[in-house]
Amino acid sequence: MSDDELAAALRARGWPPRPLTDQPLAVDLLDTRWLTGTTPYDLLDHDDLTSAWLVDRSLDTGAPVDVVRRHLLDARSALAAVVAGDLEPSTLDTLLDHGRLRLRLTVDGPAEEEDVPDPAWRAAWACLRDYLALESTTPDRVRKCANPDCTLHFHDTSRTGKRQWCSMSVCGNRFKARRHHSRTHA
């Protein structure tokens, strides 16, 4: 299933398009749930949408989607709590114990190979590994949107590293307008 098929599956359910689809894998996992207005959406609540997301992100492992989904939900919950500062980063270690990186020397030079024995854990483990890679290259730049009404996360690639909003044109402006309205009408 391609991204167009995922978009079509969302439309078939009457769902809006996913926001922030250009994020790294770990952040994209966090953003598999979102709000439009006050209506919540969660791709991981449905087999067909979970399967489409896995294929779209090249994570289709051939394992039963309901088992893969459970592991993705565990990874998403742990990542969200770590990003929010509610859990210590070492909390991810238990989930990361389901796989490892094997170092190899090939004719082309050094290589890393993911070794995740249980196929049902491969997608969740890949998302967690991606988060570790982001933290090693750009620490503390995976954030939840500063708009308290928004559920989205983003990887801050700004020069200064001070981005607060998933989208300035949506959440930033709305939040600032509400704050201004409450100050001027209080």
Legacy VTK file of the C-alpha trace (Angstrom):
# vtk DataFile Version 3.0
C-alpha trace
ASCII
DATASET POLYDATA
POINTS 186 float
0.000 0.000 0.000
1.533 3.338 -0.983
1.133 6.710 0.685
-1.677 7.417 -1.786
-3.412 4.246 -0.612
-2.974 5.306 3.020
-4.493 8.684 2.169
-7.311 6.896 0.342
-7.914 4.619 3.336
-8.154 7.681 5.579
-10.592 9.356 3.173
-12.674 6.167 2.991
-13.145 6.387 6.749
-14.030 10.081 6.452
-10.814 11.035 8.248
-8.830 14.180 7.508
-5.313 13.877 6.063
-2.520 13.262 8.547
-0.647 16.382 9.613
3.179 16.469 9.748
3.893 13.452 7.572
7.443 14.628 6.848
8.837 13.728 10.266
11.452 11.082 11.119
10.197 7.590 11.890
10.117 7.924 15.704
8.198 11.202 15.511
5.891 9.788 12.861
5.007 6.993 15.301
4.118 9.619 17.925
1.998 11.408 15.328
-0.071 8.357 14.402
-2.648 9.963 16.671
-3.859 13.506 16.186
-6.778 15.848 16.741
-8.784 17.765 14.207
-10.752 20.269 16.232
-11.808 18.120 19.168
-12.078 14.868 17.191
-9.303 12.355 17.977
-7.867 10.042 15.318
-5.528 7.092 15.870
-4.144 4.994 13.015
-3.136 2.284 15.456
-6.760 1.616 16.385
-7.410 -0.081 13.026
-5.749 -3.070 11.360
-5.993 -1.693 7.827
-4.582 1.726 8.745
-1.823 0.219 10.891
-0.873 -2.075 7.999
-0.893 0.849 5.573
1.333 2.901 7.881
3.759 -0.011 8.269
4.009 -0.487 4.512
4.307 3.258 3.904
7.226 3.430 6.339
8.828 0.227 4.951
8.198 -1.575 8.245
5.967 -4.411 7.069
7.384 -7.430 8.878
4.875 -10.107 7.924
3.943 -10.580 11.599
0.269 -10.461 12.660
-0.789 -6.817 12.663
-2.566 -7.045 16.029
0.647 -8.163 17.750
2.758 -5.571 15.911
0.238 -2.914 16.916
0.544 -3.833 20.622
4.300 -3.345 20.442
3.916 -0.085 18.512
1.489 1.188 21.146
3.974 0.295 23.902
6.766 2.081 22.035
4.596 5.117 21.300
3.497 5.437 24.928
7.041 5.119 26.227
8.413 7.602 23.665
5.690 10.145 24.448
6.406 9.872 28.174
10.166 10.225 27.663
9.728 13.250 25.382
7.339 14.819 27.928
9.880 14.235 30.695
7.464 11.983 32.590
9.756 8.950 32.345
13.494 8.544 32.446
15.038 7.790 29.033
16.309 4.482 30.426
12.660 3.347 30.399
13.169 2.640 26.699
15.863 0.074 27.526
13.305 -2.642 28.282
11.752 -2.186 24.850
15.133 -1.902 23.140
16.131 -5.247 24.681
13.994 -6.901 21.981
16.715 -6.244 19.419
20.307 -5.244 18.897
22.702 -3.932 16.295
25.259 -6.347 14.946
28.434 -4.826 13.626
29.914 -6.420 10.547
32.906 -5.873 8.339
31.932 -6.338 4.718
33.843 -5.908 1.466
32.345 -2.395 1.359
33.532 -1.589 4.880
31.864 -1.503 8.288
28.124 -2.147 8.388
25.370 -2.318 10.990
22.714 -4.986 10.859
19.531 -4.918 12.919
18.973 -8.157 14.784
15.402 -8.370 16.106
14.543 -12.053 16.494
10.776 -11.574 16.916
9.320 -10.121 13.680
6.440 -8.584 15.648
8.951 -6.313 17.448
10.835 -5.122 14.343
8.686 -2.057 13.627
8.573 -0.827 17.235
12.297 -1.460 17.638
13.080 0.461 14.431
11.088 3.446 15.747
12.965 3.360 19.061
16.294 3.048 17.273
15.376 6.081 15.171
14.637 8.053 18.346
18.076 7.147 19.727
19.686 8.293 16.479
17.834 11.631 16.697
18.906 12.071 20.315
22.523 11.306 19.466
22.671 13.837 16.615
20.238 16.532 17.792
19.585 16.054 21.524
16.353 17.425 22.967
14.947 18.385 19.578
12.044 15.951 19.549
9.241 17.865 21.207
5.517 17.962 21.757
3.808 21.002 20.271
3.564 23.834 22.833
-0.146 24.242 22.086
-1.776 22.351 24.982
-4.691 21.403 22.718
-2.395 19.721 20.174
-1.221 16.107 20.392
1.461 16.344 17.702
5.222 16.070 18.095
7.954 17.335 15.798
11.687 17.152 15.239
13.057 20.678 15.522
15.450 21.236 12.647
15.520 25.005 13.042
18.909 26.703 13.219
18.358 27.931 16.780
16.597 24.835 18.087
13.880 26.893 19.744
10.860 25.888 17.677
7.751 25.470 19.846
4.910 24.638 17.483
4.139 21.744 15.183
3.015 24.457 12.763
3.307 28.176 13.367
0.512 28.849 10.889
-1.873 26.535 12.739
-1.021 25.946 16.391
1.273 28.914 16.958
-1.130 31.491 15.589
-4.175 29.936 17.274
-2.461 29.753 20.643
-1.157 33.310 20.402
-4.590 34.583 19.315
-6.281 32.846 22.278
-3.681 34.243 24.672
-4.156 37.752 23.251
-7.944 37.441 23.458
-7.804 36.292 27.096
-5.497 39.203 28.045
-7.571 41.872 26.289
-10.945 40.528 27.443
-10.073 39.645 31.022
LINES 1 187
186 0 1 2 3 4 5 6 7 8 9 10 11 12 13 14 15 16 17 18 19 20 21 22 23 24 25 26 27 28 29 30 31 32 33 34 35 36 37 38 39 40 41 42 43 44 45 46 47 48 49 50 51 52 53 54 55 56 57 58 59 60 61 62 63 64 65 66 67 68 69 70 71 72 73 74 75 76 77 78 79 80 81 82 83 84 85 86 87 88 89 90 91 92 93 94 95 96 97 98 99 100 101 102 103 104 105 106 107 108 109 110 111 112 113 114 115 116 117 118 119 120 121 122 123 124 125 126 127 128 129 130 131 132 133 134 135 136 137 138 139 140 141 142 143 144 145 146 147 148 149 150 151 152 153 154 155 156 157 158 159 160 161 162 163 164 165 166 167 168 169 170 171 172 173 174 175 176 177 178 179 180 181 182 183 184 185
